[in-house]
């Protein structure tokens, strides 16, 4: 008997369940369900075709064998298909073996566990897994059902192709959740089958899973995602606590569709419109329907520790040299050509208002060693705030980039700025940058927008709806991925990471399909638009999760450990190799090899999950 995985770590967006409360209730529910099943079994009320293994119910049937006999008639075709799958399975088996070993080693050496490595996030259960929102449940369940049917159907089909009798088939249920499926070959006929026949039978399930993945992703990347477009407006992922947007009830999954009556087409449009107006009060249209008034104020959204400005996230900048400011444009206008200013700041942690004197405003950078700035005498141990290049005033990191884009290698530039509160000047000769289209001044990194801080007069974070759509095969915006999404394999690889992509530097949020509110950022277009947004999003979600779940099932079942398919293929492959050795290999030798590999895989899996927490 074989079960599909309840474990295939890959977690979604904006709905993580991080508290232990829901997990406790789920465990209580499972315990109550288990006790109920035991009571029914003890009273003899369970049907004969239903068996229990702990809290898991297995439903057995012999129906469908006649259909499998009919489907198995082109035996040569199915053997060729399964032989192709054996090659794929062996490659994936070796890859999974290496992956788990390296993952275990990395977990042992890591300083602290990542969120993906926690046991709850290995379970593909929406609401329990931190990355899988409850709204993704229909797509996940559908994908799991498809995966289990094609996986076990492949085993059953190849049983009949290889003349192996089937005792029964069925599904395993945890309450109403299907967590596995099985085909029970008749033991005697299974032992009598050839080694090649057994190997093909075990490989058929994962082969079918990979085939379904290709079909699902081909449909998703083609006609379905091609019929979805980003809806007009700025896509909002959330608003900072206490920000003007939060005060106006602008939050996650809202679209800002107009500012003071001017339509907004994209996130960039919103930034441009806000930059063009000095008004500290604007009318914001949300989702093309309601309008709200926003009182803009200058909120600090990021700040480096030990930077030239003594502010923190959540503080508000009220005045520059005594002039009231409420917008980013107003801030830079008030700074003007002055290299240092006095700032009036309202602390976010208690509302205390303080005065900061002689604050340098410029681009705060870390000087790179052995580069032009360092060779000119700039210290590499502390941040440098560049306030001028030649006679060009530098107010921000954007100003620094714009200036360098117009320079040439060998050009001499006078650099003025502040380091550790003291004004400094350097004469720098620019080098040619080895990678980019601007010249090298010797900056290792830049910190935020200006003087080590970032500011916002609205306080929203944008959702990259266009980038996610590009990954799924929709109209590409912004050239995401550097051409990776131009190929089928590139798209497929990125889609597998979408449910956990927010923990990487690539994207700010996870993506669990067009659900959980993010569907407000998209609309149906083209040939499928006649069906409406809802049906198109449902089709996209079902294809997304069907492809994702099936490739996870395939990978998981290729782990070379019993009772998974990979363990059985390892045994038959080891027997085949042993039969060609110049000495007689015993059954015990074969068992020793498979047991050693299986124990190594189990140990690696447990180390990957528990080693970081135990060792730290």
N, C-alpha and C positions, 0 to 999 in steps of 0.2 A: 504494500500500500504506500502511496506517495502523496504528499500534500504540497500544494503551491506555497510560496513563502508568505508569511505574515510579516516578513522582514525583508526590506529592500530599501535601504536608507536613501532617501531623497525627499526631502521635504519640499509657502504660498504667500500671500501678500495681505497685509493690513488686518488679518484676523488671527494672529497667533494666540493660542491659549496657553499661557505660561503659568497660571496658578495650579496648585495641586488639587483644588476642590473638585473640578470636573473628573479628574482621574480617580479620586476617591469614590465618587458616586458611580462611575463606570464599574469599578471593582466591586462595589456593593451590589450593583445590579447583576453582574456576572455570578457572584456568589449566590444570590437569591435564585437566579435562573438555574444554576447547577443543582441546588437543593431541590428545586421543583422537578427537574429531570430525574434525579435519584428517586424521589417519591413516586413518580409515574412508573419508573422501571421496577421498583420493588413491588408495586401493586399489579404489575403485569399489564399495564395499560398502553405500553409502547407497542406499535405494530412490529411484526416480525422483521420487516425490512429496515427497521431503524435500530442502530446500535449506539452505545455510548462509550466514549473513551475520555474519562474525566468530564469536563464541561463541554466537550465537543460531541455533536451528534453526527453520525455518518448514515446517510440514506443510500441504500443499496437497490439496484435494479438490474434485471437481465434484459430489459427491453433495449432495442437498438442494435442487437447483434446481427439481425438479418440485414439491416441497413449497412452495417460495416462490411458484411460479407459481399453485398452488391458493390459497394464502393471500392473494395479491395481487388476487384477483378483484373484491372490492368497492373498486374504484379510487377512487371518489369519497370514500368514508370515509377511506381512507388518505391521500389528498391533503389533506383537511380536517385530519386529525390532524397531518400534516407541516407544513402552513401554520401551525397553532397553535404547533408546535415552532419554526418559523423565528422567530416573534415572541419566544419565550422565549430562543432562542439569541442573538439580537441584543442583547437586554437584558443577558444574562449576559456576552456578549462585551465590551460597553462597560464593564460593571462590573469584569471581569477586567483590562481595559486600565488603568482608573483605579487599581484595587487594586495591580497590579504597579508602576505608576509611584510611588504613594505608599509602597509597601513598599521600593522601591529608594531613594527619597529618605530615608526613615526609617533605613534601614541605613547610608547614607552619613553621616548626621548623628549616629548613635548612638555612644556612647562605647565600647561593647564589644558583641560579638555575643551574641544570646540563644541558648539551647540549641536552639531550634527552627530557627535559621538555619544551623546547621552542615550541610555537604553530606550526611553520613551520615543525618541526621534528615529529609532530604527524601525519602529512599528508603523506600518502604513495605515494608520487609523486616524481619520480626520477628527480634530478636536482633542486628541491625545497627543499626536505629533504636533510640535510647536509650529511646523511649517505648513501643515495641511489644514486649511479652514474647513469648517463644517459645510460651507456652501459648495465645496468641491466633492461632497460625498456621492451625488448621483453619477458623476463622471467616473470617479474611482471605482465604484461598485460595478458599473457597466463594463469598464475596462477589465476589471478582475474577472467578471463572469466570462467575457469573451476569451480572455487569456486561459482560464481554466478549461473551458470547453475545447479550444483548439489544441491545447497542450495534451490533455488526457485523450482527446479524440485521436490525436496522432499516435499515441501509444496503442490505443485500441485498434486502429486501422492497421498498424504494422504487425500487431499480434495476428490478425487474420491473414495478412500477406505472408507471414512466416509460419502459418498453420499452427499458431499457439492458441489454445482454447482460452476463453474468458469466463471466469467464475461470476464476476459481477462488476458493475460500474456504479459510480455515484458521486455525491458531493459531501463535503464536511462543512458543518455549520456551527458557528458560535453565536447562539441566539438566532437572529435573523440574518446575520452576516455570513456570506459564503467565504470561507477562508482557505478552501482547498477542494481538490477533486481527485479521483483515483480510478484506476483500472486494475482489477485483480486478475492477473493471468492464472490459469490453472497450473499448479506447481509442476506436475509431472510432464506436461507438454512443453512447459517453459524450459525445464532441464534438458529435454530431448532436442530442443531447437539448436541450430548451429550457433557457434560463437558470433559469427557475423550477423546472423539473424537477431540475436539478442542485442548486439550493439546498435543495430539499426533501429530496433524497437525503442531502446532507451533514448536515442538521439532524436527521434521523430518529434517529441514534444517541444524541445527547445527550438528545433528547426521551424516548426509551425509558429511559435511565438515570434521569432525574428521575422518571418515572412509577413505576419499580421502587422508588425511594427512598420515595415516598409510600406505596406498598403495604406495603413492609417496615416502615416506621415506624408505619403505622396498625395493623398486626397486633401490633407490639411494644408500642405504647402502650396497646392495647386488651386483648385477652384474655390475652396472654402475661404482660406485666408485672403485669396485674391478678391473676394466679394466683401471684404471688411475694410473700412477706412477709419482713420482717426476723425472723430467728430470735431466740428469747429469749436474753438475756445482754448483757454489755458487749462491744462489738466492738473488738478490739485491733489497731491498725495496726503497733505496734512498741513496744519498751521501750528506755529510755535506757541506754547502756552503764554498767555498774556499779550500776544501780538495783536495788532489792529485787526488782522483777519479773524483771529479767534474771538475777539470781542464782538465782531460782526457776524459770528456763527458761520464763517466760511471754513470748511474742514475737508476731511478726506472724501474723495470721490466726487467733489464738486467740480463743475466746469465754469470758469469765468468767461462769459460770452460777450461782454461789452463793458466798456469803461466810459462813463459820462456820455452814453449813447453811441459811442464809436465801437463797431464790431471788433471782436478779438478773434483772430484765426488760429493762433498758436501761442505757446509759452513765450516765444520771442516777441510776438506782437504785444503781449501784456507788458513785458519789460520796457519795450520802446514807448508805449503809451504812457506808462507811469513816469518814465524819464522825461517825457516832453511836457509834463504839466507840473507846475510848482504848487498847485493847490493841495492843501493838506486835508481836504475833504473831497472824496470822489464817490460817484454812484457806480456800484458794481452790479452787473446783471449776472445771475447765476442760472446755469442750465437752460438759458434761453427763455426763462419764465419769470422768476422773482427778482426784485431789485432791493439792494441793501446799501446803506450809507456807511462808508469806512472813514474813520478819522485816522489819518496816517501819522505815524510817529517813528522815530529812528531807533530801531531795536537792534542790539548787538546779537548776532546769531552764531558767531564763532569768534574765538580769541585764543591766541597762543599764550602759554604760560611764560611769564617773565618777559613779555613783549614790551614795546615802548609805550603802550597805552594801558594804564591800570584799570581795565574794565573786564567784565566777565559776561558770559552768555546770560541774556535776560535783562541786562542793564539798558538804559535808554540815554541817548545823547540829546540833551535839550537845547544847548547853546554852543556856538563857536565864537569865541571872543565877544561874548555878550549878545550875539545875534541869534534869535530863536531859529531853530531848524527842525523840520519834521519830515524831510525827504532826503534821499541820497543826493539828488541834484542840488538841493539847497545846501547840503553839507559841503560839497566840493566848491560851490560858488562862494560860500562864506569863508572857506580856507583860502581861496585865491592863490596868490603868489607867496603868501607867508609860509615859511618852512616850519615854523612852530606856532602853535595856537594854544589858547586856554579853552578847555572843554568843561561845560557844566553837565554833570552826569547824575541820573537818578538810578540808584542801586535797585536791582530787581528783587533782592532778597528781603527788603524791608521798606523801601521807598525813601531811604535817606538820600539827600542831594549833596553832592560833593563837587569841589572845584579842582580840576587838574591843570597845572600850569606847565608851560613850555613843552607841550606834547609835539614831537616831530610827526609830520604827516607825509608819508611817501610809501615806497615799496619796500617792505621788510623782507630781507633775504638771508640765506645762509651762504657764506662765502665758501667756494670750493677750494680745496688745497691744490697747489701747483697749477693754478689757472691765473688769467690776467689780473683780476682784482687782488688775489693773494700775493702775486709777484710785485704788485704796486705797493704792498704794505698793509692791506686790510687783514684784520684778524679773522681766523677761521673758527675761533672758539665761541664767539657770541654773534647774535644777529646784527646785521647792518641795515639801517633804514635809509635807502637812497632817496634824496629829496630833489636832486637836480643832476642832469647829465649835460655838460656844457652850459648853454644858456637856456636849456629846456627844463621847465619845471616838471617834476615827476610827483604826482599826487597818489598814484596807485600802481598796482602790478600791471594793469592794462596799459598805463602810460609807458611803463618800462618796456613791455613787449612791443608796443607801437614804435618806440624810438629805435630799438635794436633792429627791427625789420627794415629800417631805412638806412642802415649802416653798411660798411664794407670792411673786409679783413685788412688789418694794418692801420685802420683809422685810430687816431688818438682822441680820447674822450676824457674830459675832466669830470670826475665823479665827486659829488658832494653829498653828505649825509650825516647820520648820527649813529654812534656806537657807544653803548653804555652811558648814555646821557651827554656825551661830548661830541661837538661838531668835528667832522673829519673831512679831508679832501685827498683825492688820489688822482694821479695821471695814469690812465690805463690805455694800453694798446690792444685793440680787439683782435681776437683770433677767429679763424673760420670754424663754424660749428660743424662737427662731423656728421650730424644727423638731420638738422632742421635748416629751414631757409632763413635763419637770422644768425647774426654773428655772436661769438662767444665772449661774454664779459667775465665769466668765472663765477656764476651763481649756481650753487648746488641745489637749492630749492627756494621756492618763494612761499611766503606765509600769508594766506588769506588775501583779501582785496586791497587793503591799505593799512599800513602800520600794524600788521599782524592781526587785524580784526576784519570781520565781514559784517555788513549792516544790511538791514532790510526795512523799508518803510511800509511793507505790507505783512511780511512774516509768513509766507507760504513756502512749501516745498513742492517742487514740480514732479509729476509722475511721467516717466519717459515712455508714453504710450506708443509713439512712433517707432522707437527702438524695439520694443517687444513685438510689435506687429511685423517689423522687418525680419526678425528672427523666425517668425512663423510663416514667412513667405509672402506677406503682404507688401504693399508699396513701401519701399525703403526710404527712410528719411535720415539725413545726417550721415550717411555712409557708415552706419554702425558696424563694428566688427572687422574693419579693414579688409573687406572682401570675403570674410569667412562665410557670411550668409549667402554668398552667391552660389554655393554648391549644396547639393542635397545632404551630403555627409556633414558639412559644416553646420547646416541648420539643425540636423538631427542631434549632433553633439551638444549644441547650445540648448536645444529644447530639453534634453535630459537634465540639464543643470538649472533650468528656469525655476523650479520650485524652491531651490536653495541659493539662487544666484545673488541674493541680497547680502550673503555673508562674504562674498568676494568683492574685490575692488571694481569689478566690471560694471555693476549696476547697483542702484541704491535700494531696490526692493525685490522681493520674490514675486513670482508670477504663477498663479494656480489656475489659469484659464480666464475666460470672460465671465467671471462670477465674483461674488463678494462686493459688488458695487463698481468694480472697474469697467464693467460693460457700459457705464455711462460715458466713458471716454471714446467709445467706438460707435459706428453705425454701418448698416448693411448697404452695399452699393452693387452696381453691375447686374449680372445675370440672376443672381440669387436674391436681389433686393426685393423682388416681388413677394417673397415668402415672409418678409418682415425681419426686424432685428432679432427677436426672440428665437425663432427656429434656426437662424444662421448661427447664433451664439451657441445654442444647444449642440448643433452639429459640430462646431469647432471644439467645444469642450469634450464631447464624446470621443472625437478623433484624437485630441491631445492626450487624454488620459488612457485611451486604448493603446496608443503607441507607447506611451511612457511605461504603463504597467507591464505590457508584454515584453519589452526589452529588459525590464527588471526581473520578470519571471525567468526569462531565458538566461540571464547572467547568473541569477541565484541558483537555478537548477544545474548550472554547469560547474558549480563548486565541487571539486573532486572529493566528496565526503558522503558517506551513507547517511540517510536513505535517499539522497538526491540522485538525479540522473547522472551527474558527473561521477559520483561514487561507483555506480554500476558500470559506466563506460570505462572508468579507471580499472575496474576488476577485469572486464573482458579484454581490454587492451593489454593489461599486464599478463594475462594468461596467454594471449597471442604472442607476445614477445618471449615469454618464458618457454613456449613450445618450440621456439627456434634456437634456443641456447644449446651449446654443445654438451651440456649435462642435463640430467633430468631434474626439472624444477618441481618441487612438491606443492601441494595445495597450501601447506603451511607457509611456504615462502611467499606465495602470492598474497595470502592473507596478511602476512607481516608488512608487505609493501603498502597495501591499501589501508591497513590500520594505522601505519605510521603517518601516511599522508592525511588521513581523516583526523587523527589527533592533532596534527600540526595545524590543520585548518580550523578546528574547533578552538584550539589555544590562541591562534591568531585573531579569530573573531572576538573571543572574550577579552583579549588584551586590547584590541581596538576600542572596545566599549568601556572597559573598566580600569585599564591601566593608568590613564591620566589622573583620574580621581583618587585612586588608591596610592599612587606614588607621590602625589602632591598634597 
